[in-house]
């Protein structure tokens, strides 16, 4: 009888979701790591961003982006409806707040591959929900080699990204965890371990008190 009650309570064990933020300089591998986690963890949700740019061929509203005018975007930012946002080359990009808070309350995890400034904004908005990871390259020389090997950027663009990388790397100490992406498989493994640890924090498992109560302790 006791065993049945415990099993039933265990099935109802609830937790609050994790807001997993991954940042890195361009070329260090943050998007690759985030995509690998999404592919291997079906319950890990991706936030659909808001943008003021025009849809590209094949892009759908609410699937790839929420497409809004600049006036609508600025109104959302002013009302606190965006967790993080920025204007990049005259276009607005941001993360809607409500879907993220709803997902976390339902015990669903969300992953973000954003820059250090976005991390600061999200942590300020959701201080108790963020688990953050900064991904470092093995060296600046290796980072430049990776950017060059893409064969998709002009040398001037690579130089700009390298200059930006030095500034971005200076913010590593603001993050909860740091991984050096020397071996991609290893870096993905370590990122998954960080996510798992975040899920298992005592304060995040909101159903523990009820569950432990079934033990009669």
Secondary structure, 3 states (H helix, E strand, C coil): CHHHHHHHHHHCCCCCCCEEEEEECCCCCHHHHHHHHHHHCCCEEECCEEECCCCCCCCCECCCEEECCHHHHHHHHHCCCEEEEEEECCEEEEEEHHHHHHHHHCCCEEEEECCHHHHHHHHHHCCCCEEEEEEECCCHHHHHHHHHHCCCCCHHHHHHHHHHHHHHHCCHHHCCEEEECCCHHHHHHHHHHHHHHHHCCHHHCCCHHHHHHCCCC
